[in-house]
Amino acid sequence: MEDHARETEARAQSLCKSALERLELAEKRIETVERERREAINKLRDASKALEEAQSRIIAVEDRLTAAEFRAQAAETDAREAKQALALVEEAIRSRLLSASPKAGPHPLTDGFRASV
């Protein structure tokens, strides 16, 4: 009977030791998983921050592009208006030169040219 009690006690101690080892191993796995989870959360936060910064830069670039497009449109309009004004001035000069008759007397634009030739 004492042998049986000792064997039972030895088995009980062995089971307790085995259970304790499994518990310690499980706790280590839990610690590892929790650490990996914290690292993953930190990486996600960093990625989220980087994404927000990239979005801010994209918005700024889009704003600058829009402003540049408006300036280009304004410059095109100015150029078109200047070209039209130049065409009107050229036409006015042509009209005056063609309408000036040689009998009317010296023309200020053409007399200087003839004298220098």
Backbone as CSV, one residue per row, in Angstrom:
resi,resn,N_x,N_y,N_z,CA_x,CA_y,CA_z,C_x,C_y,C_z
1,MET,0.789,-1.168,0.000,0.000,0.000,0.000,0.851,1.259,0.000
2,GLU,1.907,1.233,0.765,2.816,2.383,0.754,3.427,2.560,-0.626
3,ASP,3.754,1.451,-1.267,4.302,1.549,-2.628,3.266,2.184,-3.568
4,HIS,2.056,1.746,-3.375,0.991,2.284,-4.221,0.813,3.789,-3.944
5,ALA,0.882,4.205,-2.716,0.759,5.612,-2.352,1.926,6.402,-2.916
6,ARG,3.128,5.834,-2.832,4.303,6.519,-3.390,4.195,6.644,-4.907
7,GLU,3.736,5.584,-5.550,3.573,5.639,-7.006,2.526,6.686,-7.387
8,THR,1.447,6.724,-6.647,0.393,7.708,-6.907,0.931,9.110,-6.678
9,GLU,1.674,9.299,-5.619,2.266,10.608,-5.339,3.269,10.974,-6.417
10,ALA,4.086,10.023,-6.866,5.078,10.285,-7.920,4.364,10.661,-9.219
11,ARG,3.281,9.932,-9.555,2.524,10.261,-10.766,1.888,11.652,-10.634
12,ALA,1.381,11.947,-9.464,0.763,13.250,-9.232,1.803,14.358,-9.372
13,GLN,2.978,14.147,-8.805,4.048,15.149,-8.941,4.479,15.278,-10.389
14,SER,4.580,14.169,-11.095,4.960,14.186,-12.506,3.906,14.930,-13.322
15,LEU,2.628,14.668,-13.032,1.550,15.369,-13.738,1.580,16.860,-13.424
16,CYS,1.825,17.199,-12.178,1.911,18.621,-11.788,3.089,19.281,-12.483
17,LYS,4.239,18.600,-12.500,5.425,19.155,-13.144,5.166,19.345,-14.632
18,SER,4.542,18.367,-15.262,4.238,18.451,-16.694,3.242,19.585,-16.955
19,ALA,2.240,19.698,-16.111,1.249,20.764,-16.265,1.903,22.128,-16.080
20,LEU,2.800,22.238,-15.112,3.508,23.486,-14.870,4.374,23.856,-16.062
21,GLU,5.065,22.874,-16.645,5.897,23.130,-17.827,5.034,23.601,-19.001
22,ARG,3.876,22.932,-19.201,2.974,23.350,-20.283,2.436,24.758,-20.025
23,LEU,2.131,25.071,-18.785,1.648,26.398,-18.410,2.716,27.452,-18.689
24,GLU,3.951,27.181,-18.304,5.047,28.126,-18.554,5.262,28.320,-20.056
25,LEU,5.192,27.222,-20.810,5.347,27.316,-22.264,4.199,28.145,-22.865
26,ALA,2.984,27.915,-22.393,1.837,28.674,-22.881,1.987,30.158,-22.536
27,GLU,2.476,30.465,-21.339,2.685,31.868,-20.951,3.731,32.525,-21.839
28,LYS,4.799,31.786,-22.176,5.827,32.338,-23.074,5.236,32.608,-24.454
29,ARG,4.393,31.676,-24.936,3.757,31.888,-26.238,2.835,33.107,-26.190
30,ILE,2.104,33.254,-25.096,1.218,34.417,-24.948,2.034,35.700,-24.958
31,GLU,3.145,35.731,-24.229,4.007,36.921,-24.205,4.531,37.227,-25.601
32,THR,4.941,36.184,-26.322,5.455,36.379,-27.683,4.366,36.937,-28.592
33,VAL,3.181,36.370,-28.519,2.075,36.840,-29.355,1.698,38.272,-29.004
34,GLU,1.669,38.598,-27.720,1.341,39.971,-27.310,2.394,40.956,-27.799
35,ARG,3.669,40.567,-27.713,4.742,41.435,-28.205,4.601,41.644,-29.717
36,GLU,4.335,40.557,-30.447,4.157,40.665,-31.898,2.937,41.516,-32.245
37,ARG,1.887,41.398,-31.441,0.692,42.207,-31.660,0.998,43.688,-31.462
38,ARG,1.748,44.021,-30.391,2.136,45.421,-30.146,3.003,45.941,-31.295
39,GLU,3.931,45.109,-31.763,4.779,45.520,-32.883,3.941,45.766,-34.138
40,ALA,2.969,44.887,-34.384,2.102,45.049,-35.553,1.282,46.332,-35.443
41,ILE,0.777,46.620,-34.243,0.011,47.852,-34.032,0.894,49.069,-34.295
42,ASN,2.130,49.033,-33.811,3.044,50.158,-34.037,3.335,50.329,-35.528
43,LYS,3.530,49.211,-36.228,3.780,49.297,-37.674,2.565,49.866,-38.391
44,LEU,1.379,49.453,-37.981,0.164,49.991,-38.591,0.028,51.487,-38.326
45,ARG,0.362,51.904,-37.116,0.313,53.349,-36.805,1.299,54.114,-37.678
46,ASP,2.513,53.563,-37.819,3.510,54.224,-38.661,3.041,54.292,-40.112
47,ALA,2.468,53.195,-40.597,1.979,53.171,-41.971,0.828,54.157,-42.151
48,SER,-0.045,54.240,-41.167,-1.168,55.171,-41.238,-0.668,56.616,-41.269
49,LYS,0.332,56.907,-40.448,0.906,58.261,-40.423,1.563,58.587,-41.760
50,ALA,2.296,57.622,-42.306,2.946,57.836,-43.603,1.906,58.053,-44.699
51,LEU,0.811,57.311,-44.640,-0.258,57.473,-45.621,-0.888,58.862,-45.514
52,GLU,-1.135,59.315,-44.302,-1.700,60.653,-44.112,-0.760,61.728,-44.648
53,GLU,0.532,61.571,-44.392,1.501,62.547,-44.899,1.532,62.531,-46.423
54,ALA,1.486,61.348,-47.015,1.478,61.244,-48.474,0.219,61.890,-49.047
55,GLN,-0.920,61.672,-48.406,-2.162,62.284,-48.870,-2.085,63.804,-48.774
56,SER,-1.486,64.310,-47.717,-1.325,65.766,-47.574,-0.443,66.325,-48.681
57,ARG,0.642,65.604,-48.981,1.529,66.058,-50.063,0.808,66.016,-51.408
58,ILE,0.014,64.983,-51.635,-0.733,64.878,-52.891,-1.712,66.044,-53.027
59,ILE,-2.405,66.363,-51.946,-3.357,67.478,-51.969,-2.636,68.787,-52.268
60,ALA,-1.464,68.982,-51.648,-0.692,70.215,-51.889,-0.257,70.297,-53.350
61,VAL,0.190,69.176,-53.906,0.622,69.160,-55.310,-0.566,69.425,-56.231
62,GLU,-1.710,68.823,-55.914,-2.904,69.064,-56.724,-3.308,70.532,-56.670
63,ASP,-3.208,71.150,-55.499,-3.529,72.580,-55.374,-2.585,73.427,-56.214
64,ARG,-1.287,73.094,-56.156,-0.317,73.850,-56.969,-0.581,73.644,-58.456
65,LEU,-0.951,72.427,-58.842,-1.258,72.143,-60.242,-2.470,72.944,-60.701
66,THR,-3.488,72.986,-59.876,-4.687,73.758,-60.218,-4.340,75.235,-60.386
67,ALA,-3.544,75.765,-59.471,-3.134,77.173,-59.566,-2.336,77.410,-60.845
68,ALA,-1.453,76.474,-61.176,-0.648,76.616,-62.399,-1.540,76.568,-63.641
69,GLU,-2.555,75.706,-63.622,-3.474,75.632,-64.757,-4.235,76.949,-64.923
70,PHE,-4.668,77.553,-63.818,-5.355,78.841,-63.908,-4.416,79.921,-64.454
71,ARG,-3.159,79.903,-63.984,-2.192,80.897,-64.491,-1.943,80.687,-65.980
72,ALA,-1.869,79.429,-66.410,-1.649,79.134,-67.830,-2.836,79.608,-68.658
73,GLN,-4.050,79.381,-68.166,-5.237,79.848,-68.890,-5.241,81.373,-68.994
74,ALA,-4.869,82.042,-67.894,-4.821,83.507,-67.908,-3.764,83.993,-68.889
75,ALA,-2.622,83.324,-68.918,-1.557,83.708,-69.840,-1.992,83.488,-71.289
76,GLU,-2.703,82.395,-71.549,-3.206,82.144,-72.905,-4.196,83.228,-73.324
77,THR,-5.063,83.615,-72.397,-6.023,84.681,-72.687,-5.297,85.987,-72.963
78,ASP,-4.306,86.320,-72.135,-3.523,87.544,-72.349,-2.820,87.506,-73.695
79,ALA,-2.243,86.355,-74.035,-1.532,86.231,-75.311,-2.498,86.393,-76.483
80,ARG,-3.674,85.784,-76.372,-4.685,85.892,-77.432,-5.116,87.351,-77.601
81,GLU,-5.333,88.047,-76.473,-5.742,89.451,-76.536,-4.633,90.317,-77.120
82,ALA,-3.388,90.027,-76.736,-2.255,90.797,-77.272,-2.120,90.563,-78.770
83,LYS,-2.335,89.329,-79.212,-2.247,89.010,-80.637,-3.341,89.744,-81.409
84,GLN,-4.544,89.794,-80.839,-5.642,90.508,-81.488,-5.343,92.006,-81.553
85,ALA,-4.812,92.554,-80.465,-4.464,93.984,-80.456,-3.382,94.279,-81.485
86,LEU,-2.392,93.398,-81.577,-1.324,93.588,-82.563,-1.891,93.533,-83.974
87,ALA,-2.811,92.602,-84.198,-3.422,92.506,-85.533,-4.178,93.792,-85.857
88,LEU,-4.867,94.368,-84.871,-5.582,95.632,-85.102,-4.614,96.768,-85.414
89,VAL,-3.506,96.820,-84.668,-2.508,97.865,-84.915,-1.906,97.692,-86.308
90,GLU,-1.558,96.463,-86.673,-1.000,96.203,-88.011,-1.985,96.614,-89.099
91,GLU,-3.256,96.274,-88.898,-4.273,96.626,-89.879,-4.424,98.145,-89.988
92,ALA,-4.376,98.817,-88.843,-4.483,100.282,-88.859,-3.294,100.894,-89.596
93,ILE,-2.114,100.365,-89.370,-0.920,100.884,-90.063,-1.047,100.633,-91.552
94,ARG,-1.465,99.424,-91.938,-1.634,99.111,-93.361,-2.664,100.050,-94.005
95,SER,-3.765,100.257,-93.296,-4.818,101.129,-93.839,-4.289,102.536,-94.067
96,ARG,-3.531,103.041,-93.124,-2.990,104.395,-93.278,-1.984,104.462,-94.412
97,LEU,-1.135,103.462,-94.494,-0.126,103.471,-95.556,-0.785,103.349,-96.922
98,LEU,-1.787,102.478,-97.027,-2.443,102.286,-98.318,-3.353,103.455,-98.676
99,SER,-3.944,104.092,-97.690,-4.857,105.197,-97.993,-4.105,106.500,-98.240
100,ALA,-2.848,106.552,-97.849,-2.070,107.772,-98.084,-1.739,107.836,-99.570
101,SER,-2.122,108.911,-100.168,-1.832,109.034,-101.598,-0.554,109.819,-101.787
102,PRO,0.174,109.563,-102.871,1.419,110.315,-103.118,1.137,111.794,-103.361
103,LYS,-0.061,112.154,-103.775,-0.400,113.550,-104.024,-0.650,114.292,-102.726
104,ALA,-0.927,113.577,-101.653,-1.282,114.224,-100.398,-0.089,114.848,-99.715
105,GLY,1.085,114.579,-100.162,2.268,115.155,-99.549,3.084,114.088,-98.847
106,PRO,4.113,114.541,-98.202,5.009,113.569,-97.573,4.314,112.837,-96.411
107,HIS,4.612,111.576,-96.344,4.069,110.744,-95.260,5.175,110.551,-94.230
108,PRO,4.881,110.741,-92.951,5.940,110.686,-91.939,6.624,109.320,-91.855
109,LEU,5.940,108.267,-92.142,6.566,106.946,-92.044,7.404,106.639,-93.272
110,THR,6.894,107.034,-94.434,7.594,106.655,-95.667,8.648,107.658,-96.059
111,ASP,8.556,108.919,-95.686,9.554,109.919,-96.072,10.903,109.622,-95.447
112,GLY,10.927,109.234,-94.210,12.186,108.900,-93.572,12.815,107.703,-94.246
113,PHE,11.997,106.782,-94.698,12.522,105.583,-95.353,13.110,105.942,-96.692
114,ARG,12.432,106.803,-97.455,12.915,107.169,-98.794,14.196,107.985,-98.683
115,ALA,14.273,108.813,-97.678,15.430,109.655,-97.541,16.659,108.829,-97.152
116,SER,16.449,107.758,-96.437,17.599,106.981,-96.015,18.025,105.987,-97.069
117,VAL,17.218,105.751,-98.100,17.559,104.770,-99.136,18.496,105.314,-100.112
